[in-house]
Amino acid sequence: MSVEVLIFLAIASGFAGFVDAMAGGGGLIQLPALIIGLPNKELPLILGTNKVPSIFGTSAAARNYFKNLKPDIPLTITMMVPAFIGSMAGAAFAASVPKEFFKPFIVLLLTSVAIYTWRKPELGMSENLKFTNQKRLFLVALIGLFIGFYDGIFGPGTGTFLVFFLVSGIGYAFLKASGTAKLVNIATNAGAILSFQITGHIWWQLGLLLAIANVSGAILGSRLAIKGGSPLVRKVFLAVTFLLITRVAWDTFIS
């Protein structure tokens, strides 16, 4: 690998960590950069390597968030465990399921998320918990399993979907939702890494080098999100969702 390509991937990974720490959607930047920078590598290897900087950056962002915010530990763990299992299962199927199968559905889902969030400016500005505690735990376990599977088999938009569900489905404010999503994302990344490692689809040297850049971006992004609060996170969330729609729609219907 040339120095130029490594620098390109490091810059992309740092920016991905910054964006992902604020509102999710880092896969919008990092995964396409790896595909462009490693044109001769098989997709499972790229997907597996992508998870290495992601888990380090996500962990750094989560640490920053919960130095300043109090997480709901039982709810978070209840979501993390099935997310880990789902991600392992998804990664196991990553080589056999064509990604084109998902793309039209992802465009539709992301468009619905963007419209719903944009039309409800009060959404996620303050915490307004829904349902009973028992029902909330059931819902986060179910959604964690499905989103974890999606993250393992494909991935882009995982953080966005997690934040949106925690805001609209559970009633979290955007800031707390983003912090909680980071912990769940650690679980999905860990499950995928374990599965990809079993099949030998991780380039650890490259992944660990990119992790340095991703962590740096994640620390900056999480600090800015904490300083700006839920209003800033909502704006970034909408911007990232729009970019995700544009990117996936281009891949699906144009390229």
Backbone as numpy.savetxt, mean C-alpha at the origin, in Angstrom:
# Nx Ny Nz CAx CAy CAz Cx Cy Cz
23.86 -4.39 -13.46 23.02 -3.19 -13.46 23.90 -1.94 -13.46
23.56 -0.98 -14.32 24.35 0.25 -14.39 24.05 1.16 -13.21
24.98 2.06 -12.94 24.81 3.03 -11.85 23.60 3.92 -12.13
23.41 4.29 -13.40 22.27 5.15 -13.78 20.94 4.51 -13.42
20.81 3.22 -13.72 19.56 2.50 -13.42 19.36 2.42 -11.91
20.43 2.16 -11.17 20.32 2.07 -9.71 19.89 3.40 -9.11
20.45 4.50 -9.62 20.06 5.83 -9.13 18.59 6.10 -9.45
18.17 5.75 -10.66 16.76 5.92 -11.05 15.83 5.15 -10.11
16.19 3.90 -9.82 15.35 3.07 -8.95 15.34 3.61 -7.51
16.49 4.12 -7.06 16.56 4.67 -5.70 15.70 5.92 -5.56
15.73 6.79 -6.55 14.91 8.01 -6.52 13.43 7.63 -6.51
13.06 6.67 -7.37 11.67 6.22 -7.43 11.24 5.60 -6.10
12.12 4.81 -5.50 11.78 4.16 -4.23 11.63 5.18 -3.10
12.48 6.20 -3.09 12.36 7.25 -2.08 11.06 8.01 -2.21
10.70 8.36 -3.44 9.43 9.07 -3.66 8.25 8.17 -3.34
8.36 6.88 -3.66 7.30 5.92 -3.35 7.08 5.85 -1.84
8.18 5.81 -1.08 8.06 5.77 0.38 7.40 7.01 0.93
7.73 8.17 0.35 7.15 9.45 0.78 5.63 9.45 0.55
5.21 9.09 -0.65 3.78 9.10 -1.00 3.03 8.05 -0.18
3.60 6.85 -0.10 2.92 5.75 0.59 2.73 6.06 2.06
3.69 6.74 2.67 3.59 7.06 4.10 2.44 8.01 4.38
2.11 8.85 3.41 1.06 9.84 3.62 -0.34 9.28 3.39
-0.51 8.55 2.28 -1.88 8.13 1.94 -1.95 6.81 1.19
-0.85 6.05 1.15 -0.85 4.82 0.37 -0.57 5.13 -1.09
-0.42 4.07 -1.89 -0.23 4.26 -3.32 1.21 4.30 -3.77
2.15 3.92 -2.90 3.56 3.92 -3.29 3.86 2.96 -4.42
3.05 1.90 -4.52 3.23 0.94 -5.60 3.03 1.55 -6.97
2.30 2.65 -7.02 2.10 3.39 -8.27 3.42 3.85 -8.84
4.41 4.10 -7.99 5.70 4.63 -8.41 6.77 3.54 -8.45
6.88 2.78 -7.38 7.99 1.86 -7.24 7.90 0.66 -8.18
6.71 0.05 -8.29 6.58 -1.14 -9.12 6.81 -0.85 -10.61
6.18 0.20 -11.19 6.49 0.53 -12.59 7.96 0.86 -12.81
8.59 1.52 -11.82 10.01 1.84 -11.96 10.86 0.57 -12.04
10.52 -0.42 -11.23 11.25 -1.69 -11.28 11.02 -2.42 -12.59
9.80 -2.36 -13.10 9.51 -3.01 -14.38 10.29 -2.34 -15.50
10.38 -1.00 -15.46 11.14 -0.26 -16.48 12.64 -0.51 -16.32
13.12 -0.48 -15.09 14.56 -0.61 -14.84 15.10 -2.02 -14.99
14.21 -3.01 -14.87 14.64 -4.42 -14.96 13.85 -5.13 -16.06
14.00 -4.69 -17.31 13.16 -5.23 -18.39 13.39 -6.70 -18.69
14.54 -7.24 -18.30 14.86 -8.63 -18.62 14.58 -9.59 -17.47
14.00 -9.07 -16.39 13.70 -9.92 -15.23 12.24 -10.37 -15.27
12.00 -11.58 -14.77 10.63 -12.10 -14.75 9.79 -11.36 -13.72
8.47 -11.27 -13.99 7.58 -10.49 -13.14 7.56 -10.95 -11.69
7.50 -12.26 -11.38 7.51 -12.66 -9.96 8.73 -12.16 -9.20
9.91 -12.12 -9.86 11.10 -11.59 -9.20 10.95 -10.10 -8.91
10.38 -9.36 -9.85 10.16 -7.93 -9.66 9.15 -7.70 -8.53
8.06 -8.47 -8.54 7.05 -8.33 -7.48 7.63 -8.65 -6.11
8.43 -9.71 -6.03 9.04 -10.09 -4.75 10.03 -9.06 -4.26
10.89 -8.57 -5.17 11.89 -7.56 -4.80 11.23 -6.26 -4.36
10.11 -5.93 -5.00 9.36 -4.71 -4.67 8.90 -4.69 -3.21
8.63 -5.86 -2.66 8.12 -5.93 -1.28 9.19 -5.61 -0.23
10.46 -5.77 -0.59 11.53 -5.57 0.40 11.65 -4.11 0.82
11.86 -3.16 -0.11 11.87 -1.75 0.33 10.54 -1.31 0.90
9.45 -1.90 0.40 8.13 -1.50 0.89 7.96 -1.80 2.37
8.39 -2.98 2.81 8.17 -3.34 4.21 9.04 -2.49 5.14
10.24 -2.14 4.70 11.09 -1.29 5.52 10.53 0.13 5.61
10.11 0.68 4.47 9.54 2.02 4.47 8.25 2.10 5.26
7.40 1.09 5.09 6.14 1.05 5.81 6.35 0.95 7.31
7.34 0.17 7.72 7.66 0.03 9.15 8.14 1.35 9.74
8.98 2.07 8.98 9.48 3.37 9.46 8.33 4.37 9.59
7.42 4.37 8.61 6.27 5.27 8.66 5.36 4.92 9.84
5.11 3.62 10.05 4.25 3.18 11.15 4.82 3.61 12.50
6.13 3.49 12.64 6.77 3.90 13.90 6.56 5.40 14.15
6.71 6.19 13.10 6.50 7.63 13.24 5.07 7.97 13.62
4.11 7.31 12.96 2.70 7.57 13.24 2.37 7.28 14.69
2.80 6.13 15.17 2.32 5.72 16.49 3.21 6.17 17.63
4.20 6.99 17.32 4.83 7.79 18.36 3.93 8.97 18.70
3.03 9.32 17.76 2.17 10.49 17.92 0.68 10.15 18.01
0.30 8.95 17.59 -1.11 8.54 17.60 -1.27 7.26 18.40
-2.44 7.10 19.01 -2.70 5.88 19.78 -3.49 4.90 18.92
-2.90 3.76 18.55 -3.62 2.81 17.70 -4.62 1.98 18.51
-5.61 1.45 17.82 -6.52 0.47 18.41 -5.86 -0.89 18.20
-5.15 -1.37 19.21 -4.34 -2.58 19.06 -5.18 -3.80 18.70
-6.29 -4.10 19.42 -7.07 -5.30 19.06 -7.58 -5.25 17.61
-8.09 -4.09 17.18 -8.59 -3.98 15.81 -7.46 -4.15 14.80
-6.33 -3.53 15.07 -5.20 -3.60 14.13 -4.69 -5.02 13.99
-4.53 -5.72 15.10 -4.03 -7.10 15.05 -5.05 -8.00 14.34
-6.34 -7.76 14.61 -7.39 -8.55 13.98 -7.38 -8.38 12.46
-6.95 -7.22 11.99 -6.85 -6.99 10.55 -5.53 -7.51 9.99
-4.46 -7.44 10.77 -3.14 -7.82 10.29 -3.00 -9.32 10.04
-3.56 -10.13 10.93 -3.36 -11.59 10.81 -3.97 -12.15 9.52
-5.27 -11.89 9.22 -5.80 -12.38 7.96 -5.15 -11.72 6.75
-4.70 -10.46 6.89 -4.00 -9.80 5.79 -2.70 -10.52 5.47
-1.99 -10.96 6.49 -0.76 -11.73 6.29 -1.04 -13.04 5.57
-2.09 -13.74 6.01 -2.45 -15.02 5.39 -2.89 -14.81 3.93
-3.73 -13.79 3.72 -4.20 -13.51 2.37 -3.06 -13.14 1.44
-2.09 -12.38 1.93 -0.97 -11.97 1.10 -0.10 -13.16 0.71
0.12 -14.07 1.64 0.87 -15.28 1.31 0.18 -16.07 0.21
-1.13 -16.20 0.34 -1.90 -16.94 -0.67 -1.84 -16.24 -2.02
-1.99 -14.91 -2.01 -1.95 -14.16 -3.26 -0.61 -14.28 -3.95
0.48 -14.16 -3.18 1.82 -14.25 -3.76 2.07 -15.63 -4.37
1.47 -16.66 -3.77 1.64 -18.01 -4.30 1.02 -18.15 -5.70
-0.01 -17.33 -5.99 -0.68 -17.38 -7.29 -0.16 -16.31 -8.26
0.79 -15.49 -7.81 1.21 -14.32 -8.59 1.75 -14.69 -9.97
2.41 -15.83 -10.07 3.02 -16.21 -11.34 2.02 -16.82 -12.32
0.87 -17.26 -11.81 -0.06 -18.00 -12.67 -1.30 -17.22 -13.09
-1.57 -16.08 -12.44 -2.76 -15.30 -12.77 -2.35 -14.06 -13.56
-2.86 -13.87 -14.78 -2.50 -12.68 -15.57 -2.99 -11.40 -14.91
-2.11 -10.41 -14.85 -2.46 -9.16 -14.18 -3.56 -8.40 -14.92
-3.71 -8.64 -16.24 -4.75 -7.97 -17.02 -6.14 -8.31 -16.50
-6.26 -9.46 -15.82 -7.54 -9.87 -15.25 -8.05 -8.86 -14.23
-7.11 -8.27 -13.46 -7.50 -7.38 -12.36 -7.74 -5.94 -12.80
-7.02 -5.51 -13.83 -6.94 -4.08 -14.11 -8.28 -3.39 -14.34
-9.22 -3.93 -15.15 -10.50 -3.22 -15.32 -11.27 -3.06 -14.01
-11.21 -4.08 -13.14 -11.90 -3.99 -11.85 -11.25 -2.95 -10.95
-9.92 -2.87 -11.00 -9.20 -1.91 -10.17 -9.53 -0.48 -10.59
-9.61 -0.25 -11.92 -9.99 1.08 -12.42 -11.37 1.46 -11.89
-12.32 0.53 -11.97 -13.68 0.80 -11.50 -13.71 1.08 -10.00
-13.01 0.27 -9.22 -13.00 0.45 -7.77 -12.35 1.77 -7.38
-11.22 2.09 -7.99 -10.52 3.33 -7.65 -11.35 4.55 -8.04
-12.03 4.47 -9.18 -12.90 5.58 -9.59 -14.02 5.79 -8.59
-14.61 4.69 -8.13 -15.68 4.79 -7.12 -15.16 5.39 -5.82
-13.95 4.98 -5.41 -13.33 5.51 -4.20 -13.11 7.02 -4.32
-12.58 7.45 -5.47 -12.29 8.87 -5.67 -13.56 9.70 -5.65
-14.60 9.25 -6.36 -15.87 10.00 -6.43 -16.51 10.09 -5.05
-16.54 8.97 -4.35 -17.17 8.93 -3.02 -16.45 9.87 -2.05
-15.12 9.84 -2.06 -14.34 10.69 -1.15 -14.48 12.16 -1.52
-14.43 12.47 -2.81 -14.51 13.86 -3.27 -15.87 14.48 -2.95
-16.95 13.69 -3.05 -18.29 14.21 -2.82 -18.63 14.34 -1.34
-17.78 13.81 -0.46 -18.02 13.90 0.98 -16.82 14.59 1.65
-16.76 15.90 1.56 -15.59 16.62 2.11 -15.43 16.44 3.62
-16.52 16.07 4.30 -16.42 15.88 5.75 -15.89 14.49 6.11
-15.82 13.59 5.12 -15.40 12.21 5.36 -13.96 12.17 5.89
-13.76 11.52 7.02 -12.43 11.33 7.56 -11.80 12.53 8.24
-12.58 13.60 8.42 -12.02 14.78 9.09 -11.97 14.59 10.61
-12.84 13.73 11.11 -12.82 13.40 12.54 -13.27 11.96 12.69
-12.96 11.37 13.82 -13.32 9.97 14.05 -14.80 9.85 14.40
-15.48 8.94 13.72 -16.90 8.69 13.97 -17.15 7.19 13.78
-16.82 6.41 14.79 -16.83 4.96 14.68 -18.23 4.42 14.38
-18.26 3.40 13.53 -19.51 2.77 13.13 -19.60 1.36 13.71
-20.84 0.85 13.85 -21.10 -0.52 14.26 -20.64 -0.79 15.70
-20.91 -1.99 16.16 -20.43 -2.42 17.47 -18.98 -2.87 17.33
-18.29 -2.98 18.45 -16.89 -3.38 18.41 -16.73 -4.76 17.78
-17.64 -5.69 18.11 -17.56 -7.05 17.57 -17.72 -7.05 16.05
-18.65 -6.26 15.56 -18.87 -6.20 14.12 -17.69 -5.53 13.42
-17.12 -4.51 14.04 -15.94 -3.87 13.45 -14.79 -4.87 13.31
-14.59 -5.70 14.33 -13.52 -6.70 14.27 -13.77 -7.71 13.16
-15.02 -8.12 12.99 -15.35 -9.06 11.91 -15.07 -8.43 10.54
-15.48 -7.18 10.38 -15.30 -6.50 9.09 -13.83 -6.31 8.75
-13.01 -5.89 9.73 -11.60 -5.64 9.42 -10.88 -6.96 9.12
-11.29 -8.05 9.77 -10.68 -9.35 9.47 -11.00 -9.78 8.04
-12.24 -9.60 7.63 -12.66 -10.00 6.28 -11.97 -9.14 5.22
-11.98 -7.83 5.42 -11.36 -6.94 4.45 -9.84 -7.13 4.44
-9.25 -7.37 5.61 -7.82 -7.64 5.66 -7.43 -8.84 4.82
-8.25 -9.90 4.87 -7.99 -11.11 4.08 -8.02 -10.82 2.59
-9.07 -10.10 2.14 -9.22 -9.82 0.71 -8.15 -8.85 0.20
-7.90 -7.77 0.96 -6.89 -6.81 0.51 -5.50 -7.43 0.58
-5.26 -8.27 1.57 -3.98 -8.98 1.65 -3.76 -9.87 0.44
-4.80 -10.59 0.02 -4.69 -11.44 -1.17 -4.36 -10.60 -2.40
-5.06 -9.46 -2.52 -4.80 -8.57 -3.66 -3.37 -8.05 -3.63
-2.87 -7.69 -2.45 -1.52 -7.16 -2.36 -0.49 -8.20 -2.75
-0.73 -9.46 -2.38 0.21 -10.52 -2.73 0.23 -10.84 -4.21
-0.93 -10.80 -4.85 -1.02 -11.22 -6.24 -0.76 -10.09 -7.23
-0.99 -8.82 -6.80 -0.82 -7.70 -7.72 -0.22 -6.52 -6.98
-1.01 -5.79 -6.16 -0.43 -4.84 -5.23 -0.73 -3.37 -5.36
-0.61 -2.74 -6.55 -0.78 -1.28 -6.62 -2.14 -0.83 -6.09
-2.11 0.15 -5.18 -3.35 0.67 -4.61 -3.74 0.03 -3.29
-2.93 -0.92 -2.79 -3.28 -1.60 -1.54 -3.47 -0.61 -0.39
-2.48 0.27 -0.20 -2.58 1.25 0.89 -3.78 2.16 0.73
-4.10 2.52 -0.52 -5.25 3.37 -0.79 -6.54 2.68 -0.39
-6.68 1.41 -0.76 -7.88 0.66 -0.40 -8.00 0.50 1.12
-6.89 0.26 1.79 -6.91 0.11 3.25 -7.37 1.41 3.92
-6.80 2.53 3.50 -7.18 3.82 4.09 -8.66 4.11 3.84
-9.10 3.89 2.62 -10.49 4.18 2.29 -11.45 3.32 3.12
-11.16 2.04 3.25 -12.05 1.18 4.04 -12.08 1.61 5.51
-10.92 1.95 6.07 -10.88 2.34 7.48 -11.61 3.66 7.73
-11.59 4.56 6.74 -12.30 5.84 6.87 -13.79 5.66 6.64
-14.16 5.06 5.51 -15.58 4.98 5.14 -16.31 3.83 5.82
-15.62 2.72 6.07 -16.29 1.56 6.64 -16.25 1.50 8.15
-15.16 1.96 8.74 -14.99 1.88 10.20 -15.26 3.22 10.87
-14.94 4.32 10.18 -15.21 5.64 10.74 -13.99 6.34 11.30
-12.79 5.89 10.90 -11.57 6.55 11.35 -11.39 7.90 10.65
-10.65 8.80 11.28 -10.17 9.99 10.60 -9.03 9.57 9.68
-8.77 10.39 8.64 -7.77 10.02 7.65 -6.40 9.76 8.27
-6.01 10.58 9.23 -4.67 10.44 9.81 -4.52 9.10 10.52
-5.49 8.74 11.35 -5.42 7.47 12.07 -5.55 6.29 11.10
-6.39 6.45 10.08 -6.55 5.39 9.08 -5.23 5.14 8.35
-4.53 6.22 8.01 -3.26 6.06 7.31 -2.23 5.35 8.19
-2.18 5.71 9.47 -1.27 5.05 10.38 -1.60 3.58 10.57
-2.88 3.26 10.74 -3.31 1.87 10.91 -3.03 1.07 9.64
-3.27 1.69 8.49 -3.01 1.01 7.21 -1.55 0.60 7.09
-0.65 1.40 7.67 0.77 1.07 7.59 1.07 -0.24 8.33
0.47 -0.41 9.49 0.70 -1.65 10.23 0.14 -2.86 9.49
-1.04 -2.70 8.89 -1.62 -3.80 8.12 -0.77 -4.08 6.89
-0.24 -3.03 6.29 0.63 -3.18 5.12 1.93 -3.91 5.47
2.41 -3.75 6.69 3.57 -4.52 7.13 3.25 -6.01 7.05
2.05 -6.37 7.50 1.64 -7.77 7.49 1.52 -8.31 6.07
0.91 -7.52 5.16 0.76 -8.00 3.79 2.12 -8.12 3.11
3.02 -7.17 3.36 4.36 -7.25 2.78 5.12 -8.46 3.32
4.99 -8.71 4.63 5.70 -9.84 5.24 5.19 -11.17 4.68
3.87 -11.29 4.51 3.31 -12.52 3.94 3.79 -12.75 2.52
3.80 -11.68 1.72 4.25 -11.80 0.33 5.74 -12.14 0.28
6.55 -11.49 1.12 7.99 -11.77 1.14 8.26 -13.23 1.48
7.55 -13.76 2.46 7.73 -15.16 2.85 7.41 -16.08 1.68
6.29 -15.80 1.00 5.88 -16.64 -0.11 6.84 -16.53 -1.29
7.25 -15.30 -1.63 8.18 -15.11 -2.75 9.56 -15.70 -2.43
9.97 -15.63 -1.17 11.26 -16.19 -0.78 11.27 -17.72 -0.93
10.18 -18.35 -0.61 10.08 -19.80 -0.74 10.31 -20.23 -2.19
9.81 -19.42 -3.13 9.97 -19.75 -4.56 11.21 -19.11 -5.17
12.02 -18.40 -4.37 13.27 -17.82 -4.85 13.10 -16.59 -5.72
12.02 -15.84 -5.49 11.74 -14.69 -6.34 11.97 -13.36 -5.62
13.12 -13.22 -4.97 13.49 -11.94 -4.36 14.97 -11.66 -4.65
15.27 -10.47 -5.14 16.65 -10.02 -5.35 16.99 -9.17 -4.13
17.55 -9.82 -3.11 17.72 -9.18 -1.81 18.70 -8.01 -1.85
19.79 -8.15 -2.58 20.77 -7.07 -2.61 20.14 -5.77 -3.11
19.41 -5.86 -4.21 18.75 -4.67 -4.75 17.66 -4.19 -3.82
16.86 -5.11 -3.29 15.75 -4.73 -2.40 16.24 -3.98 -1.17
17.34 -4.43 -0.58 17.86 -3.78 0.62 18.47 -2.41 0.31
19.10 -2.28 -0.85 19.62 -0.97 -1.25 18.48 0.03 -1.44
17.42 -0.40 -2.10 16.28 0.49 -2.32 15.54 0.79 -1.00
15.67 -0.12 -0.03 15.01 0.10 1.26 15.53 1.35 1.95
16.82 1.66 1.77 17.39 2.86 2.39 16.67 4.11 1.88
16.48 4.18 0.56 15.79 5.32 -0.03 14.33 5.35 0.39
13.69 4.18 0.42 12.27 4.11 0.76 12.02 4.56 2.20
12.88 4.13 3.10 12.75 4.52 4.51 12.91 6.03 4.67
13.88 6.61 3.97 14.08 8.06 4.04 12.83 8.80 3.60
12.25 8.38 2.48 11.02 9.00 2.00 9.85 8.80 2.95
9.77 7.60 3.52 8.66 7.29 4.44 8.72 8.14 5.70
9.91 8.37 6.22 10.05 9.20 7.42 9.59 10.63 7.13
10.02 11.18 6.00 9.61 12.53 5.63 8.10 12.60 5.41
7.55 11.62 4.70 6.12 11.63 4.40 5.26 11.52 5.64
5.62 10.63 6.55 4.82 10.45 7.77 4.90 11.69 8.67
6.07 12.32 8.72 6.19 13.55 9.53 5.32 14.66 8.96
5.31 14.78 7.63 4.49 15.81 7.00 3.01 15.53 7.21
2.62 14.25 7.14 1.21 13.88 7.35 0.77 14.20 8.78
1.62 13.90 9.74 1.28 14.18 11.14 1.15 15.68 11.37
2.04 16.44 10.75 1.99 17.90 10.88 0.75 18.48 10.21
0.40 17.98 9.03 -0.75 18.51 8.28 -2.09 17.95 8.72
-2.09 16.79 9.40 -3.32 16.20 9.90 -4.20 15.61 8.80
-5.43 15.26 9.18 -6.36 14.61 8.26 -6.67 15.42 7.00
-6.81 16.77 7.07 -7.09 17.53 5.84 -6.00 17.34 4.78
-4.72 17.35 5.19 -3.65 17.15 4.22 -3.65 15.72 3.70
-3.83 14.75 4.58 -3.84 13.35 4.15 -4.97 13.11 3.16
-6.13 13.74 3.38 -7.25 13.58 2.44 -6.88 14.10 1.05
-6.23 15.26 1.00 -5.84 15.84 -0.29 -4.85 14.94 -1.02
-3.86 14.44 -0.30 -2.88 13.55 -0.91 -3.55 12.25 -1.33
-4.47 11.76 -0.51 -5.20 10.54 -0.83 -5.95 10.67 -2.16
-6.64 11.80 -2.35 -7.37 12.02 -3.60 -6.41 12.14 -4.78
-5.29 12.83 -4.60 -4.32 12.99 -5.68 -3.72 11.63 -6.08
-3.36 10.83 -5.09 -2.78 9.52 -5.37 -3.80 8.61 -6.05
-5.05 8.67 -5.58 -6.10 7.84 -6.19 -6.29 8.21 -7.65
-6.29 9.51 -7.95 -6.44 9.95 -9.34 -5.27 9.43 -10.19
-4.05 9.52 -9.67 -2.89 9.04 -10.41 -2.94 7.53 -10.62
-3.41 6.81 -9.60 -3.57 5.36 -9.74 -4.58 5.02 -10.84
-5.70 5.74 -10.85 -6.72 5.52 -11.89 -6.11 5.75 -13.27
-5.39 6.86 -13.41 -4.77 7.20 -14.69 -3.78 6.13 -15.13
-2.94 5.71 -14.20 -1.91 4.73 -14.53 -2.52 3.38 -14.93
-3.43 2.86 -14.11 -4.00 1.54 -14.39 -4.88 1.59 -15.63
-5.62 2.68 -15.82 -6.46 2.83 -17.02 -5.60 2.86 -18.28
-4.47 3.56 -18.22 -3.56 3.62 -19.37 -3.05 2.22 -19.70
-2.61 1.48 -18.66 -2.11 0.12 -18.89 -3.19 -0.80 -19.43
-4.45 -0.56 -19.02 -5.53 -1.47 -19.38 -6.10 -1.19 -20.78
-6.33 0.08 -21.08 -7.10 0.40 -22.28 -6.29 1.04 -23.41
-5.04 1.49 -23.11 -4.29 2.23 -24.14 -3.00 1.51 -24.55
-2.19 1.18 -23.54 -0.88 0.60 -23.88 -1.01 -0.84 -24.37
